[in-house]
Amino acid sequence: MAFVIPVDWKAVGLALIKPPVRFSGDYLTTVVAVLGTTISPYLFFWQASQEVEEIRSRPAEQPLLRAPMQASVQLRRINVDTWVGMAMSNAVAFFIMLSAAATLHAHHVDVKTTADAANALRPIAGEMAFALFSLGIVGTGLLALPVLAGSAAYATAGAMRWRNSLALQVNLAKQFYAVIAVAILGGVVLTFMHLDPIKALYWSAVINGIAAVPIMALVMLMAGSRVVMGEFALKGVLLWIGWLATAVMGLAAIGMFWPT
């Protein structure tokens, strides 16, 4: 989309190098929302749980504290997966925001409901705009549902020390699957509460951004602890970058309450 619509790429480049920062509550709340969609708390639980699932599914693999000789292969895999995944996700997010800014914002189109968002596709999709938007929403839901519900179940089961694995049958992990069912039913109930979906997405991202701060701090404390991580304890540049990211998230969250 960004390559078929008129975009002032010079202005985009300058804005990336020197963004128009404003120290106001509204501005910093939006920053927290953007950070909350990138560093979401559920990702910590989902990613960690999937690593455990991979170890369980491959008998030859062991936790690195027990099998440090596997570290080079596993850390290389995780490194490639992280760089590629973050590059792709951030590129997609960037072009989504750029396309919306160059079309909707540039023409002062105020999207307050999903109907407004679907109607914005009419110049491209014509009468099929609503069908196209509906397919996009359904597809996004099918992708997000197992991750969001699953991460909630993994987090709860881990805290309560319940058996947890999507590879287990329901009768072997009843509490784990019960959390998944409750999370899905909760989402269904929300659809009948006539909430503004645009505001719901925005404020859920803000909540994610705030909730990520203590989780990131705890992760950094554990990652830098030799008691927890042994010889794989984080140190040097990576440790400083991790704490810097945590500090930025925390300052942005505090800045939300800056007088407008």
N, C-alpha and C positions, 0 to 999 in steps of 0.2 A: 504494500500500500504506500509506504513512504517514498518509493521510487517511481510511482506513477502519478503523484500529486505534486503541485508546486511547493517546494520546501526551500527556504533560505538556508542553505547548508553552512554558509559563512556565519550567520547568526547562531546557528545550532552549535558550531564548533567553538565560537567565542563564549557561549553560555555554558558549555561543558568545562571550559578552562576557567572561566570566572563567572560562576552562577550568581544571579541576583539574590543574594542572601538578605533576608529581613528578620530581625530579632523581634518577632511578635508571636503571641500564643497561637494564632491561626496557622501561621507559616510553619512553626515548629511542630504543631500537631500533625500537619500533612507530612512533614519529614518523618515523624514517628510512624505514620501509617505506611509510608513507602518502605521504611526499614522493616516494619512488621510483616510486610509481604515477602521480604527477602530472607530475613532471619527469624522465621516463625518458630515458636516453641515446639510445635508438633514435629518439626523436622528433626530435632535433637533425639526425640524418642523413637521416631520412625527409622531414622538412619542407623542408630545404635542397635535397634531390635532386628533390623534386616541383616546386619553384620553377624549377630548371634544366630539368626536363622540359617545363614550360609554355612557357619561352622557346624551346626547341627545336621545339615543335609549332606555334608562331606566328611565322612569318618576320618579321612587322612589329615584334615585340618584341626588345629587346636588353638585355644587362646594364646596370644603371643607371649604372655607371661610364663606359660608352660612350655611353649615351643618357640623360643626366640630365633631359632634358625630359619623360621618361616617369615621373619619380619621383612626382609628386603623385598620379597615377592608381593606380600600382602600390602605393605605400605606404598609400593609402586603402583599397585592396582588402585588403591584408595586415592592416591595423589592424582592419577590420570582421571579417575571418575569424578573427583571433586572439581578439577580445573575445567573439564569438558562440560560437566553439568552446570556449574555456575556461569560459565561463559555463555552457554546456550540460553539459560533462563534469563540472565540479565540482558542479553541481546534482544530476546523476544519482548521483555518488559519495556526496554528502551524504545523499540519501534512501535509498540502499542501506544505509549505515551506521546511519542513524536507524531504519529498519525492522527491521534485524537486532537492534539494541540493545533496541527496544521489544517484540520478540517472543522471539527466541532467548535473548538475555542476561537479559532480565527474568524468564524462566521457567527459567533455569539449564540451558539446553540446550547441551551441549558438542558442537560440530561438529568431529570429527576426520577424517572421511572424506567422500568425495562421497556415499556412501550415507546418511550422517547428514544431509547438506545436503538431499538429495532427500526423505528421510523427514520433514524439517521442513515440507515443502510439503503433507504429507498432510491436515492440517486444512482446507486450501483446495481442493486438487486431488483428494483422495480416492485412489482406486486409480490415477488417472492421474498421480500425483505423479512417479513415476520417469520416465515417458514425457515429461512436461513438462520435467523437469530435464535429461534427455538432449538434448532439442531445444535447450534453452538453451545447453548445453555445446557442441553441434555448431555452432550458430549463432555463438557467440562465437569458436570455433576458426576458422571460415571467415572471420570478420572480421579476426582477429588474424594469421592465418598469412601472408597476403601482405605485411602491414606489417612484421612481425618478421623474416621471411626476407628481404624486400626491403631493409630498412634495414641488415641485416648485410652483404648483398651490396654495397650502395652504399658503406658505410663501408670495406669491404675493398678494393673496386675503386678507390675514391678514394685510399686510402693506397698502393696498388700501381700507380696510374696505368694501370689497365686501362680499356678501353672499357666504358661502362656505360649502359644505358638499357633500360627494359622495352619500348620501341618498336623495339629492334633485334632482328633474327632471332638465333637461338641461335648460328649459325655465325659471326656477327660479334662476339659477346661471350661466348665460351665460358667464360672464367674467371668472369665475372659470374654467369652462369646456373649454373655449377658450385657456387658458394657458396650460391645459393638451394637447389639440390638437396641439398647437404650439410646445410644448416640444417633442411630439412624432414625428411630422413632421421634426423637427430639427434633431432628431436622424436618421431618414430615409435619410435625405439629406447628413448627414455625411458619410453614407455608400457608397455614390457615389463620394466622394472626394478623394479617394485613399490614405487616411491617413494610416500611419503605426499603426496598432491596438495595438501592444505591447507598443510602445512609447506613444500612446494616453492614454492607461490605466495607464501607469506610471505617466505621467505628470498631468493627471486629479486627481490622488491620491495626488500628490504634491500640486496642487491647493487647493484641499479639506483640506489638512493639514494646509496650510497657512490661508485659509478663516475661519477655525474653531477657530483660536486664538481670534479674536475680538468677535466672537459669544459666545465663552466660557466665556470671561471676562464679557460680558453683562449679560449672564445667572447667573454668580456668584454674580454680583452686585444686580440683582433682587432677587436671592434666599436668599441673606443675608439681604434684606431690609424688615423691619417690615411694612413699608408703603405698599409694594406690597404683601408680604406674610402673614402679620398679625402674629398670634401666631405660624405659621408654618415656620417662617424665619429660615434659616439654621444657625447653630452655632456649636461651638466645633470642634471635629475631622473632621466631614464631610466638614465643611467650609474650614478648612486648607487643606484637601486632594484635594478639588475642586480647590483651588487657586494654589496648588502645581502642579496639572495636567495642569492647564492653563499656569503656568510658564514654565514647561517642553516643552509644545508645542511651546510656544513663543521663547524660547531659541534655540530649534531645527530649527525653521524657520529662525531665525537670523543667525544661524550657517551655513545655506546653502551658505552664501556668504563668508565663510572662504576660504582663498586662498588655492587652491589645491596643 
